[in-house]
């Protein structure tokens, strides 16, 4: 006897994230995909690309005129359902990329960048065919960098689901 079990609906999120912290101005664009389920804990697929520029006061202290980073990120982001459409978002991501440094004599050098970013926050994802996604949270970051090894701050996220 054959039984047909309907597949849960797949949700796609495209989001834009800005961070507010002490050391850099950063933005990130990401894709998240997951299936609709009755479970209280969902583990979505996630990939992102981000860029940042170190703030000038910290850069000059370390002997550079500018520092830009470019990174791809992927990792674990768990969504804990509070009520349908509202989630606690807990993540652990590994960004891989490059740090482009310019010293005070305008000589350019590159540094391989790898890190670990933990984040906690709240995300609103409407359970509709199309909707606006809103998120806010805090993050903690450890990384291999010529300028700063640790960072923490706030992140704001806006996007769409379809």
N, C-alpha and C positions, 0 to 999 in steps of 0.2 A: 504494500500500500504506500503510495507516494503522498507526501504532505508538502504543500506549498506554504512557506513562511514568507510574508511580505518583508521586503527590505525596509529598514528605517530610512528616513529622509536624510540626505547628505546636505550639510550646510557649508557654504563657502563664505569666508570673511576676508575682505581686503581692508587693511587698516593703515593709518598714518599715526605715528607716535612721536611726541616731543618730550624731551627730558629737561628737567630743571635741576641743576646741580652746581657744585662749587667750581669744577674744573673745565667743563666743556659745554659747547652748544651742539646738541645732537638731535638728529631726526632719524626715523626708521620707517620703512614700508614693509608690511608683512602680509603673508597669506596664511590663513588657518582653515583647516577643513576637519569636520567631524560629523558623525551620524547622530541624529536625534534619537534619544533613548530615554527610558524611564529611570535609568540609573541616576543616583545622586552624585556620581563621580564620572566625569568624561575626560578621556585623554585624547586631545586633538593632534592632528599632524600640523606642524608649523615650520615655516621657513621665512627668513627676513633678510633685508639688505639695509644697512645703515651707514651714515656718514656723520662725522663730527669734526669740530674744530676746537682745539684747546683755547681757553680764554687767555688773553695776552699777558696778564700779570704773572701767572704761573709759568708760562712759556719763557718769558724773559729771565725769570729766576733760574731756570735750568740751562740758559745759554742758547735759546732758539728764538727765531723771529716768528715762526708759525709751525704748527703741527696739525696735520689733517689725518684722520683715520677713515678707512673704508673696510667694511666687514660684512660677511655673510654669517647668519646665525641660524642655528637649529637646536632643538632640544625638547625637553619635556615641559609641557604646560598643562596642568590639571585644572579642570573647571569643576568646582563643587557647587551643585545647584542649591540655592537658598530657596527660591521660588521659581517657577517657570519664567525664563528670560533674565533672571538676575543670578549672577555667579560670583563666588570667590575665585579669583584667578591666582594660582600658585605656580611659579615657573622656575626652571633651572635650565639655562641656555649656555651654549658654547659658541661665542663668536670667533671666527677665524678671519684674519685680514692682514692689512698692511698699514703701517704708520709712516706717513711721509713727513719728514722733518726738514726744516730750513734753518740753518744756524744764523748767527748775527751777521756773518759775512755773505749771506744769501747762498751758501753751498747746500745742495740738496742731498739727503740720504734717506734710506728706507730701513724699516725695522719690521720683521715678522711680528704679527700681533695675534695672540691667543689669550682667551680669558674664560672666566666663569661669571655668569650674571644670575643672581637669584632675584625674584620679584614676587610681590604680594599685592593684591589689589581687588577691586570690584569691577565687574564688567556687566553691562546690560546688552543682551543680544535678543532682539525681538524674534519670536517664533512665527515669522510670516515669510511669504515668498520673497519679500524685499523689505529691508529696514535699515535704520541707522544704529550703529554699534557705538557705545560710549564706554570708556574705561578710565580708571584712575588708580594709581598705586604708588608704591615705593620700590626702589631697587637697591641692591648692593652688588658691587662689581670688583673682582680681582682680575688683574691682567698683567701680561709682560709688556712693559712700556718704558720708553726712555724718560718720560715725564712723571707719570703717576702710576702707582701700582694698585691703589684702592680708590674707590669712588662710591658715593651713595647719593640718592636724591629722589625726586618725584617724577612720575611719568603720566602724561595725559594722552589718551588714545581716542581717535575718531575714525569711523569707517562705515562700511556697508556690508550687509549680509544678503546673499542671494542663493 
